[in-house]
Amino acid sequence: MTDGLIAPHGGELIINMAAEAERAALEEKAKSLPTITVGSRQLADLEMLANGAYSPLGGFMGQADYLSVVKEMHLSNGLPWTVPITLPITPEQAEAIKTDSQVALVNAEGELQAVMTVTEKYGYDKHLEAREVYRTEEEAHPGVKNVYQQADVLLGGPVRVVRLQNQAFAKYRYTPTQSRALFAERGWKRVVGFQTRNPVHRAHEYIQKCALETVDGLYLHPLVGDTKGDDIPADVRMRCYEVLFENYYPANRVILGVLPAAMRYAGPREAVFHALMRKNYGCSHFIVGRDHAGVGNYYGTYDAQHIFTNFDPAKLGITPMAFEHAFFCRVCNSMASTKTCPHGNDQHVVLSGTKVRQMLRAGECPPPEFSRPEVAKVLVEAMRQPVSQ
């Protein structure tokens, strides 16, 4: 890359957003095409396909790529890829659709989102996907539950996106092209990305700043697509990030953006998936926590870090940065990890997510050793708001 940034996955950004003239033609053509209504996850996938974040994908996966990703964690061309990007439809819908034809993908309101050229339609083994991708067949796992609830046929083929569904957080909704331009404008070459679906607490801040000591800039890139119902809403999290940046981060060395993708809760596999997306956004490094994208007790404490050893670093491209669990030590009087602190657990301030939520609901601020006061204030105020029906 002439700007000195890491190359996108596969060598170039694959932009699947139709330009204005093409968009008008596709909207006219779509009037005569069969329609498929897509849900929120596929709408998020369409945005990621449109802006190049899913490079090198040009659309929803065909069978060869799907099986290779599920079984081997690579695309059929040998590039690392760990999570299937698929479009499920019912057998009845599949019967009415011919291969090498086009279909219109619409949202729940019937608005055209994309035109897809159908190159394949194929059945798949949901239990195989559950075992391989999520490491469990239990429906209690939210990712597995989603797979089991999907329709039974997958459509594969390229898409041309004509409209994006949800543009919340517009000022932070940088495309990979835009984030790369921001990094280049600042002269950054080594950029570390940080994925989160939670407010940043002191332990997160500590590892971000440790990483920032070794690179040119930090891209705090929270996910704002679909998450579990008990996760803190994206608008609340964004206010937390804003007050944190205003008070505790050097403005010239950090950028806040949003990732419009949906959470899969695929643990280790999703850690790699998140890293590859950040590579497309221009990050050369990616912070991997101790239970990245985990849920329940389905994954080992550091499995999300260990999985990266299964990939050729040259093909992966982006460098994972693994950190131990961080905490505040009362004796050290500072943030630390087991690598740097000699004291026992009884001296460490560590709060579970459940405990924090209980405190917030009671109007109590978590201790400053766990959460910055400005962040805690945002969270307490949000928890006091009545739940909308």
WOMOGI-V656502 format. One record per backbone hydrogen bond with DSSP energy under -0.5 kcal/mol. CO is the residue of the C=O (numbers start at 1). NH is the residue of the N-H. If there is no record, write none. Layout:
BEGIN
CO/NH
CO/NH
END
This chain:
BEGIN
1/4
8/11
13/15
16/18
16/161
19/23
20/24
21/25
22/26
23/27
24/28
25/29
26/30
27/31
28/31
29/32
30/33
34/104
36/38
36/106
39/43
40/44
41/45
42/46
43/47
44/48
45/49
46/50
47/51
48/52
48/53
48/54
49/16
50/16
50/17
52/55
54/57
58/159
60/157
62/66
63/67
64/68
65/69
66/70
67/71
68/72
68/73
68/74
69/73
73/81
75/78
79/75
84/86
85/61
87/155
89/153
90/94
91/95
92/96
93/96
94/97
98/101
101/118
102/34
103/105
103/116
104/36
104/106
105/113
105/114
106/38
107/110
111/107
113/162
113/163
114/105
115/160
116/103
116/118
117/119
118/100
118/101
120/156
122/154
124/126
125/129
126/130
127/131
128/132
129/133
129/134
130/134
130/135
130/136
131/135
138/141
141/145
142/146
143/147
144/148
145/149
146/150
147/150
152/124
153/89
154/122
155/87
156/119
156/120
157/60
158/117
160/115
161/18
167/170
169/172
169/173
170/173
172/174
172/258
175/179
176/180
177/181
178/182
179/183
180/184
181/185
182/186
183/188
184/187
189/191
190/216
190/217
191/284
191/285
192/219
193/287
194/221
196/223
199/201
201/205
202/206
203/207
204/208
205/209
206/210
207/211
208/212
209/213
211/214
211/215
212/215
217/192
218/220
218/255
219/194
219/221
220/257
221/196
222/259
226/263
228/231
233/237
234/238
235/239
236/240
237/241
238/242
239/243
240/244
241/245
242/246
243/247
244/248
245/249
249/251
250/253
251/254
253/218
255/220
255/257
257/222
258/260
259/224
259/225
261/225
266/269
267/271
268/272
269/273
270/274
271/275
272/276
273/277
274/278
275/279
276/280
277/281
278/282
278/283
279/282
284/319
285/193
286/321
287/289
288/323
289/292
291/294
293/267
295/298
300/303
302/305
302/306
303/307
305/308
306/309
307/310
308/311
311/313
312/315
312/316
313/317
316/318
318/320
319/286
320/322
321/288
325/338
327/329
327/336
328/330
328/349
329/333
329/334
334/329
336/327
337/340
337/341
344/347
345/348
347/330
348/350
349/328
352/356
353/357
354/358
355/359
356/360
357/361
358/362
359/364
360/363
367/370
367/371
370/202
372/375
372/376
373/377
374/378
375/379
376/380
377/381
378/382
379/383
380/384
381/385
382/385
END
